[in-house]
Amino acid sequence: MKETFKKRISSIEQGIMNIEVRYSVDLNLAKIVRAKRFHTSSFDISCSIFDIRF
């Protein structure tokens, strides 16, 4: 009885860990995507300014 209870707790802990890992990965991916979007938008702006000059 105690062994199954311990196993259940460890599996629950593992599930929580997996969720935390996924959440942090999602956050990092969102940061990367945002940074890329910001980079491309600023790049587009500089290109349009460059086009206006010539």
C-alpha positions in Angstrom: 0.0 0.0 0.0 2.7 2.5 1.0 4.8 1.6 -2.1 1.9 2.3 -4.5 1.2 5.6 -2.7 4.9 6.6 -3.0 4.9 5.7 -6.7 1.7 7.8 -7.2 3.3 10.8 -5.5 6.5 10.5 -7.6 4.4 10.2 -10.8 2.5 13.3 -9.8 5.7 15.2 -9.1 7.1 14.1 -12.5 3.9 15.4 -14.2 4.3 18.7 -12.4 8.0 18.9 -13.5 7.0 18.1 -17.1 4.4 20.9 -17.0 7.0 23.3 -15.6 9.6 22.4 -18.2 7.0 22.7 -21.0 5.9 26.1 -19.6 9.5 27.4 -19.4 10.2 26.1 -23.0 7.0 27.8 -24.2 8.1 31.1 -22.5 11.6 30.9 -24.1 10.1 30.2 -27.5 7.7 33.1 -27.2 10.6 35.4 -26.3 12.5 34.2 -29.3 9.5 34.7 -31.6 8.9 38.1 -30.2 12.6 39.1 -30.6 12.5 37.8 -34.2 9.3 39.7 -35.0 10.7 42.9 -33.4 14.0 42.4 -35.3 12.2 41.9 -38.7 9.9 44.9 -38.1 12.8 47.2 -37.3 14.6 45.8 -40.3 11.6 46.6 -42.5 11.5 50.1 -41.1 15.1 50.7 -41.9 14.6 49.3 -45.4 11.7 51.6 -46.0 13.7 54.6 -44.8 16.5 53.5 -47.1 14.1 53.3 -50.0 12.7 56.8 -49.4 16.2 58.3 -49.5 17.0 56.9 -53.0 
